[in-house]
Amino acid sequence: MSTKIRLGVLGGGGDSLIGVLHRIASAMFDQFQIVGGVFNPIWKENIGFAEKIGLPTDRIYKDFDTLINEELELPEDQRMQVVSILTPNFLHFPMAKKLLENGFNVICEKPMTTSYEEAKILKKTLKKAKTIFAVTYTYTGYPMIRQMREMIKKGVIGKVQKIDAQYYQGWINPIIHDEKQRAATWRLNPEKSGISCCIGDIGTHAFDMIEYLSGLKVDMVLADLNYLYKDNKMDVDGTVLIRVSENVKGVIRTSQIATGEENNFTVQIYGEKAGLKWAQENPNYLYLLEDGKPINILKPGHTYNSDISLEGTKLPPGHPEGIFDSMGNIYKGIAKAIRNEPYDKGEFPTIIDGARGMNFIECAVESHQKGNVWVKLDN
Ligand SMILES: NC(=O)c1ccc[n+]([C@@H]2O[C@H](COP(=O)([O-])OP(=O)(O)OC[C@H]3O[C@@H](n4cnc5c(N)ncnc54)[C@H](O)[C@@H]3O)[C@@H](O)[C@H]2O)c1
């Protein structure tokens, strides 16, 4: 009998963006096996996709409620052990809550819910369930991000004094200027997406990354968002000033109308001794900046890297690894947690990080709506 962890998948069908990333990531370290799920609410698409990727169809269910009911009928040693939620945002909360209430481990896409209130309810539900809950802030799995975190933890840059994160995309530009197209895009529909598009979709990645890398908690935010059109209820661009403390400040710059940009996510953290810079579109290079010295470039797979960074490198140095590998590393950490093996806290983001993200989104939108004022996060 296979010893792989039995994984169910919700969403992530053939028409989706993120499904392939999770399927490949879950298979990467031979830890998980997809045993079933609901890929699509349309049955023909759902079953057709399962057949296309060669999955047995006996555990492809017509909808989420049927999945829960039928999986609970199975003996525990056959039942799905963990379920990945890869649907549009509004389904994350009801699906995650019911999964937890029925004893499943959960892997949930970001943003974790559509409101901070829902996130707090999920935290309470998880406390009772005592299962594993991971939130896939994908970029935290990159080896050089993990190395950056370790270097900051070890004091290589000294006391942090300036934080700068940017996430620029341009994909909404061809959509936003056409009324029909913007009405047909779920990320621009508050009922499906939550109260924010740009800050919710990519600002949360930047926010999570800052806290992941620095180990610091953002205390206050001041946001200036752009909606472009009066009838558009969702931000498509935003600049957020962040304040960790009186002497640690920074900025999160996000846009989905930065025409022509792809996934231009960069993060820079500067301390009193040095600075560290990383860019998602060139993820195997980590730049160390020091006064009066040439720039140092660190790369994955070399013995000078920390254990957690090396844990996520599969090939000798110089073989580029990318976003699939980053998500694969997150799944690797989740597998350890499910198997009750020791793991580093930095190996996967949890419900705490997911809830922080929701708190951030709501504070940023509130700040903008109140006329660009400082709003305090829960700390
Ligand atoms: N971590 C990341 O870097 C990252 C990147 C992209 C998307 N995401 C997140 O992943 C989620 C999905 O995004 P996407 O871009 O793949 O969306 P998408 O619209 O491309 O795909 C959504 C999928 O969900 C399925 N679906 C819809 N309703 C369903 C239901 N009731 N039951 C089962 N399946 C259903 C659709 O058929 C489709 O396959 C979002 O929450 C998004 O924020 C995360």
The ligand as an SDF file (V2000), in Angstrom:
LIG
                    3D

 44 48  0  0  0  0  0  0  0  0999 V2000
   -0.2750   31.5970   -4.3840 N   0  0  0  0  0  0  0  0  0  0  0  0
   -0.2550   32.2560   -5.5200 C   0  0  0  0  0  0  0  0  0  0  0  0
    0.7790   32.7630   -5.9210 O   0  0  0  0  0  0  0  0  0  0  0  0
   -1.5060   32.3610   -6.3330 C   0  0  0  0  0  0  0  0  0  0  0  0
   -1.4680   32.6370   -7.7080 C   0  0  0  0  0  0  0  0  0  0  0  0
   -2.6770   32.6530   -8.4160 C   0  0  0  0  0  0  0  0  0  0  0  0
   -3.8760   32.4260   -7.7630 C   0  0  0  0  0  0  0  0  0  0  0  0
   -3.8870   32.2090   -6.4240 N   0  0  0  0  0  0  0  0  0  0  0  0
   -5.1560   31.9940   -5.6850 C   0  0  0  0  0  0  0  0  0  0  0  0
   -5.7180   30.7510   -6.1110 O   0  0  0  0  0  0  0  0  0  0  0  0
   -7.1350   30.8470   -6.1230 C   0  0  0  0  0  0  0  0  0  0  0  0
   -7.6060   30.4630   -7.5130 C   0  0  0  0  0  0  0  0  0  0  0  0
   -7.0690   31.3630   -8.4420 O   0  0  0  0  0  0  0  0  0  0  0  0
   -6.9660   31.0370  -10.0100 P   0  0  0  0  0  0  0  0  0  0  0  0
   -6.2830   32.1690  -10.6190 O   0  0  0  0  0  0  0  0  0  0  0  0
   -6.4540   29.6540  -10.1990 O   0  0  0  0  0  0  0  0  0  0  0  0
   -8.5150   31.0940  -10.3750 O   0  0  0  0  0  0  0  0  0  0  0  0
   -9.1670   30.5690  -11.7100 P   0  0  0  0  0  0  0  0  0  0  0  0
  -10.4130   31.3540  -11.9090 O   0  0  0  0  0  0  0  0  0  0  0  0
   -8.1590   30.4900  -12.7910 O   0  0  0  0  0  0  0  0  0  0  0  0
   -9.5650   29.0500  -11.3360 O   0  0  0  0  0  0  0  0  0  0  0  0
  -10.5300   28.7430  -10.3520 C   0  0  0  0  0  0  0  0  0  0  0  0
  -10.8380   27.2540  -10.4100 C   0  0  0  0  0  0  0  0  0  0  0  0
  -11.8100   26.9590   -9.3920 O   0  0  0  0  0  0  0  0  0  0  0  0
  -12.8450   26.1520   -9.9680 C   0  0  0  0  0  0  0  0  0  0  0  0
  -14.0770   26.3350   -9.2110 N   0  0  0  0  0  0  0  0  0  0  0  0
  -14.9060   27.4200   -9.1850 C   0  0  0  0  0  0  0  0  0  0  0  0
  -15.9580   27.1760   -8.3650 N   0  0  0  0  0  0  0  0  0  0  0  0
  -15.7750   25.9230   -7.8650 C   0  0  0  0  0  0  0  0  0  0  0  0
  -16.5380   25.0920   -6.9920 C   0  0  0  0  0  0  0  0  0  0  0  0
  -17.6920   25.5110   -6.4480 N   0  0  0  0  0  0  0  0  0  0  0  0
  -16.0690   23.8620   -6.7100 N   0  0  0  0  0  0  0  0  0  0  0  0
  -14.9140   23.4140   -7.2610 C   0  0  0  0  0  0  0  0  0  0  0  0
  -14.1610   24.1380   -8.1000 N   0  0  0  0  0  0  0  0  0  0  0  0
  -14.5970   25.3790   -8.4030 C   0  0  0  0  0  0  0  0  0  0  0  0
  -12.9220   26.6260  -11.4140 C   0  0  0  0  0  0  0  0  0  0  0  0
  -13.5430   25.6670  -12.2280 O   0  0  0  0  0  0  0  0  0  0  0  0
  -11.4310   26.7840  -11.7420 C   0  0  0  0  0  0  0  0  0  0  0  0
  -10.8640   25.5300  -12.0790 O   0  0  0  0  0  0  0  0  0  0  0  0
   -7.4690   32.2840   -5.7320 C   0  0  0  0  0  0  0  0  0  0  0  0
   -7.8090   32.3220   -4.3730 O   0  0  0  0  0  0  0  0  0  0  0  0
   -6.1900   33.0550   -5.9830 C   0  0  0  0  0  0  0  0  0  0  0  0
   -6.0300   34.1850   -5.1420 O   0  0  0  0  0  0  0  0  0  0  0  0
   -2.7350   32.1620   -5.7150 C   0  0  0  0  0  0  0  0  0  0  0  0
  1  2  1  0
  2  3  2  0
  2  4  1  0
  4  5  1  0
  4 44  2  0
  5  6  2  0
  6  7  1  0
  7  8  2  0
  8  9  1  0
  8 44  1  0
  9 10  1  0
  9 42  1  0
 10 11  1  0
 11 12  1  0
 11 40  1  0
 12 13  1  0
 13 14  1  0
 14 15  2  0
 14 16  1  0
 14 17  1  0
 17 18  1  0
 18 19  2  0
 18 20  1  0
 18 21  1  0
 21 22  1  0
 22 23  1  0
 23 24  1  0
 23 38  1  0
 24 25  1  0
 25 26  1  0
 25 36  1  0
 26 27  1  0
 26 35  1  0
 27 28  2  0
 28 29  1  0
 29 30  1  0
 29 35  2  0
 30 31  1  0
 30 32  2  0
 32 33  1  0
 33 34  2  0
 34 35  1  0
 36 37  1  0
 36 38  1  0
 38 39  1  0
 40 41  1  0
 40 42  1  0
 42 43  1  0
M  CHG  2   8   1  16  -1
M  END
$$$$
